[in-house]
Amino acid sequence: MDGTATDRFEASRDRPASLAYRLLGSATDAEDAVQDAFLRRQAADRRRITVPEAWLTKVVTNLCLDRLRSAHARRERSVGAWLPEPLLDGDPMLGPADTFEQRESVSLAVLTLMERLSPVERAVYVLREAFSDSHAEIAEILDITETASQQHFHRARRRITTARRGGGGEVDPASARRIVEEFLAAASSGRTERLVALLTDDATAVSDSNGADPVGKLLRYDTPQRVAAVARAGFKPAPAKRRLVGGTPAAHYAVVNGAPAAHYAVVNGAPAAHYAVVNGAPALLFVLGDHVVGAVTFDIAGGRIATVRGIAAPARLARVAEAWRRRDPGAA
């Protein structure tokens, strides 16, 4: 591939990377798919590639479908150990965010729900909802008819909408931050009743338990009371911290490189909790030094928290951790 072609490929890299991430739910796998497409482009007869961007979209989409259909991927996702890989606000892999549909299509909630779709349904949904491709374009990419594309899309959207349980509406950023701040304060002070009041009646929580479970299963909590109990235990200040800060965490808000950041002082190696936006949703990042060691994300519906996700497996946090280091929060 000559220099001009390489430059053109690199310039168009964000769209296929964002597409692959939505299809696979993994930034690492998305990067691999784009790199595989790059290698195929090098080996291809360039005279037959009249529109490089369209060719790249088709190749990346089908590489992702091959992975979703593979026996390895089915085993990996069937044992209940799968959560999407989170991305920090501003990551180019999040892709287009001009419309509500585009923003929602990359939320952790929708990425998780897309696991219920067939690979083709997932591809049609992403291409149509996130990238506004026409059904004629989608049919060409997937080698199906326009009618089939329309049917797959309507079926996928219906299944995702039904599973959203009335949630998924836009949340004012200031309100989201306030709710997370209240959750953090209630959890760290042990006020279980206040925690339950902040949760919806059907609130749930899920955690990857740092990937430490020997069979790889997620930990799930399915009532507000259980979610509150887990949150209270997880945010309980350590004895050393209580001695140093008078019995309560030293929680305060600051601005980190232009972004709001709620954090606790680091005491005796305890991680600081920073407010952040992850996949468009409010979140807390737990940072030790310059390493992100955990992330907790929140889905909010009707002014209360509907879903809490705890992610601590290092492989899932690699890209968030790298983005956080580039922001250099310690310099604020």
C-alpha positions, 0 to 999 in steps of 0.5 A, spaced: 500 500 500 502 506 497 503 512 502 497 516 499 493 509 500 495 508 507 494 515 509 487 515 506 486 508 510 488 511 517 484 518 516 478 513 515 479 509 521 475 512 526 468 509 523 470 502 522 473 502 529 467 505 532 462 500 528 467 494 530 466 496 537 459 496 537 458 490 534 463 486 538 463 490 545 470 490 545 475 495 544 481 490 543 477 486 538 475 492 534 482 494 533 484 487 531 478 487 526 480 494 523 487 491 523 485 485 519 481 489 514 488 493 513 492 487 512 486 485 507 487 491 504 494 491 502 493 484 499 487 486 495 487 488 488 486 496 489 483 496 481 477 493 484 476 497 490 472 503 487 470 506 494 475 504 499 470 507 505 465 502 503 469 496 502 472 497 509 465 498 512 463 491 508 470 487 510 470 490 518 462 488 518 463 481 516 470 480 520 466 482 526 460 477 524 465 471 523 467 473 530 460 473 533 459 466 530 465 463 532 465 457 537 470 461 541 466 467 542 459 463 543 462 459 549 465 466 552 459 469 552 454 464 554 457 462 561 455 469 563 462 472 564 461 477 558 460 485 560 462 490 554 468 494 555 467 501 557 470 507 554 471 514 557 467 520 554 471 523 548 474 516 546 473 516 538 471 509 538 465 511 541 463 514 534 457 518 532 453 522 537 449 527 534 443 524 535 439 520 541 439 514 537 447 514 536 448 515 543 444 510 546 447 505 541 453 505 544 451 505 551 453 499 556 445 498 556 444 497 549 451 493 548 449 488 553 442 487 550 445 486 543 447 480 546 440 477 545 440 479 537 443 474 532 449 477 529 446 479 523 440 483 527 446 486 531 449 488 524 443 491 521 441 495 527 448 498 528 449 500 521 442 503 521 441 506 528 448 508 529 450 510 522 444 511 518 446 507 512 440 505 508 437 498 507 440 498 500 447 499 503 446 494 509 443 489 504 450 490 500 454 490 506 451 483 508 449 480 502 442 480 504 435 483 500 433 490 502 426 487 505 430 482 509 434 488 512 428 492 514 425 485 517 432 484 521 432 492 523 425 492 526 425 485 529 432 488 533 429 494 535 423 491 538 427 487 542 431 492 545 426 497 546 422 492 550 428 489 554 429 497 556 424 496 561 422 504 560 429 506 561 434 509 556 431 516 556 436 522 556 438 524 563 440 531 564 448 531 566 447 535 572 442 531 575 446 525 573 452 527 577 447 529 583 444 522 583 451 519 583 454 524 588 448 522 593 449 515 591 456 515 593 455 519 600 449 514 602 453 508 600 460 511 604 456 513 610 452 507 611 445 510 610 442 504 607 435 507 607 437 513 603 441 508 598 434 504 597 430 510 596 435 512 590 434 506 586 428 504 582 423 498 585 426 493 580 434 496 580 439 491 579 447 490 579 452 486 576 459 485 577 465 482 574 468 481 580 475 483 577 475 477 573 477 472 579 471 467 579 474 461 577 468 459 572 468 466 569 461 468 572 458 475 573 455 477 580 448 479 580 444 482 585 436 483 583 433 487 588 434 494 591 436 492 598 441 487 595 444 492 591 444 497 597 447 492 601 453 491 596 454 498 595 454 499 602 460 494 603 463 496 597 464 504 599 465 503 606 471 507 608 477 503 611 479 503 618 485 507 617 481 512 612 476 513 618 482 515 623 485 520 618 479 524 616 474 523 622 470 518 621 467 519 614 471 519 607 474 526 605 469 527 599 469 533 595 468 535 587 474 538 583 475 540 576 480 535 572 482 538 566 476 541 565 471 535 567 468 535 574 471 529 578 468 527 585 474 524 589 476 521 595 483 522 598 488 517 597 489 514 604 494 508 605 494 506 598 486 506 597 484 508 590 480 515 589 473 515 586 473 520 580 466 522 577 466 521 569 462 519 563 463 512 560 459 510 554 455 516 555 453 514 562 455 517 569 460 513 572 465 512 578 472 511 576 477 508 582 484 510 581 490 508 584 496 512 582 495 513 575 492 506 574 484 505 573 483 499 578 475 499 577 469 502 574 462 503 576 457 505 571 450 507 573 443 507 568 438 512 570 431 512 569 426 517 572 431 520 576 433 514 580 438 509 579 436 502 575 442 499 573 449 499 577 455 495 573 461 494 576 467 493 572 474 491 575 477 486 570 484 489 568 483 487 560 476 490 560 479 497 563 485 497 559 483 502 554 479 507 559 486 506 564 490 509 558 485 514 556 485 516 564 493 517 564 493 521 558 488 526 561 493 526 567 488 528 573 494 528 578 496 535 574 489 538 576 
